[in-house]
Amino acid sequence: EELCLPPGSVAWVLEPGRGKSYALYRSRADIEARLGALGAVVVKKGSRLQKNEVTLLVIPEGAEPGSVSTSLCPSARVVRESWVSRRSLALRAGLLSPPPPPPPP
């Protein structure tokens, strides 16, 4: 499996269900920070990104990928938080090169 995120990746981190929490990260903000370090643009509240631009839907461990509705993000790939963790650890270990800086506005 390829560890690098494709250029232009847009990620949306979904909240865990009621009474559940993330297994590998303390909060949604931690996962979003890791995705940002990997070079993905993260959809946050008040973001100007459209839902149809999302390429990755990140769900908590234990959640079923089939239980996530992808009708708003038809081209998005559903991944678990362990998917983010593997790539984050590879970046820290030097197995992945850091993403290029964003272009100036």
C-alpha atoms as a printed R data frame, in Angstrom:
    type eleno elety resid chain resno       x      y      z
1   ATOM     1    CA   GLU     A     1   0.000  0.000  0.000
2   ATOM     2    CA   GLU     A     2   1.279  3.453 -0.950
3   ATOM     3    CA   LEU     A     3   2.165  5.584  2.076
4   ATOM     4    CA   CYS     A     4   2.274  8.997  0.373
5   ATOM     5    CA   LEU     A     5  -0.890 11.030  0.182
6   ATOM     6    CA   PRO     A     6  -1.796 11.979 -3.361
7   ATOM     7    CA   PRO     A     7  -1.191 15.664 -4.120
8   ATOM     8    CA   GLY     A     8  -4.290 17.739 -3.516
9   ATOM     9    CA   SER     A     9  -5.740 15.413 -0.865
10  ATOM    10    CA   VAL     A    10  -8.669 16.899  1.029
11  ATOM    11    CA   ALA     A    11  -9.592 15.103  4.266
12  ATOM    12    CA   TRP     A    12 -12.699 15.245  6.424
13  ATOM    13    CA   VAL     A    13 -12.432 13.708  9.913
14  ATOM    14    CA   LEU     A    14 -15.777 12.334 11.088
15  ATOM    15    CA   GLU     A    15 -16.780 12.397 14.748
16  ATOM    16    CA   PRO     A    16 -17.168  9.057 16.550
17  ATOM    17    CA   GLY     A    17 -20.676  7.900 17.427
18  ATOM    18    CA   ARG     A    18 -22.371  8.670 20.707
19  ATOM    19    CA   GLY     A    19 -20.534  7.262 23.707
20  ATOM    20    CA   LYS     A    20 -17.491  6.343 21.611
21  ATOM    21    CA   SER     A    21 -14.096  7.945 21.210
22  ATOM    22    CA   TYR     A    22 -11.087  7.724 18.966
23  ATOM    23    CA   ALA     A    23  -8.867  4.728 19.691
24  ATOM    24    CA   LEU     A    24  -5.458  6.025 18.549
25  ATOM    25    CA   TYR     A    25  -5.778  9.778 18.981
26  ATOM    26    CA   ARG     A    26  -7.086 11.908 21.821
27  ATOM    27    CA   SER     A    27  -9.200 14.190 19.685
28  ATOM    28    CA   ARG     A    28 -10.339 15.141 16.218
29  ATOM    29    CA   ALA     A    29  -7.876 18.062 16.317
30  ATOM    30    CA   ASP     A    30  -4.957 15.614 16.761
31  ATOM    31    CA   ILE     A    31  -5.975 13.675 13.660
32  ATOM    32    CA   GLU     A    32  -6.455 16.887 11.692
33  ATOM    33    CA   ALA     A    33  -2.984 18.080 12.742
34  ATOM    34    CA   ARG     A    34  -1.414 14.805 11.565
35  ATOM    35    CA   LEU     A    35  -3.214 15.026  8.241
36  ATOM    36    CA   GLY     A    36  -1.990 18.594  7.823
37  ATOM    37    CA   ALA     A    37   1.586 17.475  8.516
38  ATOM    38    CA   LEU     A    38   1.162 14.826  5.820
39  ATOM    39    CA   GLY     A    39   0.151 17.500  3.319
40  ATOM    40    CA   ALA     A    40  -3.621 17.115  3.222
41  ATOM    41    CA   VAL     A    41  -6.010 20.027  3.345
42  ATOM    42    CA   VAL     A    42  -8.451 19.398  6.203
43  ATOM    43    CA   VAL     A    43 -12.130 20.330  6.066
44  ATOM    44    CA   LYS     A    44 -13.024 22.192  9.250
45  ATOM    45    CA   LYS     A    45 -16.016 24.166 10.432
46  ATOM    46    CA   GLY     A    46 -16.298 27.328  8.379
47  ATOM    47    CA   SER     A    47 -14.054 25.927  5.661
48  ATOM    48    CA   ARG     A    48 -14.611 27.160  2.138
49  ATOM    49    CA   LEU     A    49 -14.104 23.703  0.700
50  ATOM    50    CA   GLN     A    50 -17.049 21.941 -0.890
51  ATOM    51    CA   LYS     A    51 -17.932 18.444  0.294
52  ATOM    52    CA   ASN     A    52 -17.581 17.105 -3.261
53  ATOM    53    CA   GLU     A    53 -13.871 18.088 -3.125
54  ATOM    54    CA   VAL     A    54 -13.173 15.639 -0.273
55  ATOM    55    CA   THR     A    55 -10.895 12.733 -1.222
56  ATOM    56    CA   LEU     A    56 -10.513 11.082  2.230
57  ATOM    57    CA   LEU     A    57 -13.111 10.434  4.934
58  ATOM    58    CA   VAL     A    58 -11.383  9.483  8.183
59  ATOM    59    CA   ILE     A    59 -13.456  7.369 10.576
60  ATOM    60    CA   PRO     A    60 -12.653  6.091 14.090
61  ATOM    61    CA   GLU     A    61 -11.277  2.592 14.627
62  ATOM    62    CA   GLY     A    62 -14.047  0.054 15.004
63  ATOM    63    CA   ALA     A    63 -16.465  1.994 12.803
64  ATOM    64    CA   GLU     A    64 -17.722  0.137  9.759
65  ATOM    65    CA   PRO     A    65 -16.748  1.810  6.466
66  ATOM    66    CA   GLY     A    66 -20.084  0.737  4.993
67  ATOM    67    CA   SER     A    67 -21.980  2.653  7.668
68  ATOM    68    CA   VAL     A    68 -20.628  5.984  6.397
69  ATOM    69    CA   SER     A    69 -22.738  7.771  3.831
70  ATOM    70    CA   THR     A    70 -20.590  8.942  0.943
71  ATOM    71    CA   SER     A    71 -23.407 10.607 -0.992
72  ATOM    72    CA   LEU     A    72 -22.024 14.082 -0.211
73  ATOM    73    CA   CYS     A    73 -18.467 13.010 -1.091
74  ATOM    74    CA   PRO     A    74 -18.872 10.494 -3.938
75  ATOM    75    CA   SER     A    75 -15.182 10.303 -4.839
76  ATOM    76    CA   ALA     A    76 -13.918 10.046 -1.245
77  ATOM    77    CA   ARG     A    77 -12.057  7.026  0.065
78  ATOM    78    CA   VAL     A    78 -13.106  5.910  3.568
79  ATOM    79    CA   VAL     A    79 -10.097  5.218  5.842
80  ATOM    80    CA   ARG     A    80  -9.642  4.553  9.559
81  ATOM    81    CA   GLU     A    81  -7.504  6.497 11.990
82  ATOM    82    CA   SER     A    82  -4.887  3.695 11.826
83  ATOM    83    CA   TRP     A    83  -4.398  4.632  8.147
84  ATOM    84    CA   VAL     A    84  -3.430  8.154  9.270
85  ATOM    85    CA   SER     A    85  -1.261  6.765 12.070
86  ATOM    86    CA   ARG     A    86   0.759  4.517  9.708
87  ATOM    87    CA   ARG     A    87   1.548  7.439  7.436
88  ATOM    88    CA   SER     A    88   2.335  9.757 10.332
89  ATOM    89    CA   LEU     A    89   4.775  7.236 11.820
90  ATOM    90    CA   ALA     A    90   6.396  6.701  8.409
91  ATOM    91    CA   LEU     A    91   6.890 10.470  8.074
92  ATOM    92    CA   ARG     A    92   8.437 10.656 11.544
93  ATOM    93    CA   ALA     A    93  10.737  7.686 10.777
94  ATOM    94    CA   GLY     A    94  11.941  9.321  7.568
95  ATOM    95    CA   LEU     A    95  10.300  6.775  5.255
96  ATOM    96    CA   LEU     A    96   8.181  9.553  3.719
97  ATOM    97    CA   SER     A    97   9.508 12.857  2.531
98  ATOM    98    CA   PRO     A    98   7.750 15.925  3.948
99  ATOM    99    CA   PRO     A    99   5.089 17.404  1.701
100 ATOM   100    CA   PRO     A   100   6.074 20.369 -0.452
101 ATOM   101    CA   PRO     A   101   5.133 23.781  0.949
102 ATOM   102    CA   PRO     A   102   1.868 25.206 -0.336
103 ATOM   103    CA   PRO     A   103   2.131 27.677 -3.213
104 ATOM   104    CA   PRO     A   104   2.033 31.348 -2.248
105 ATOM   105    CA   PRO     A   105  -1.368 33.024 -2.617
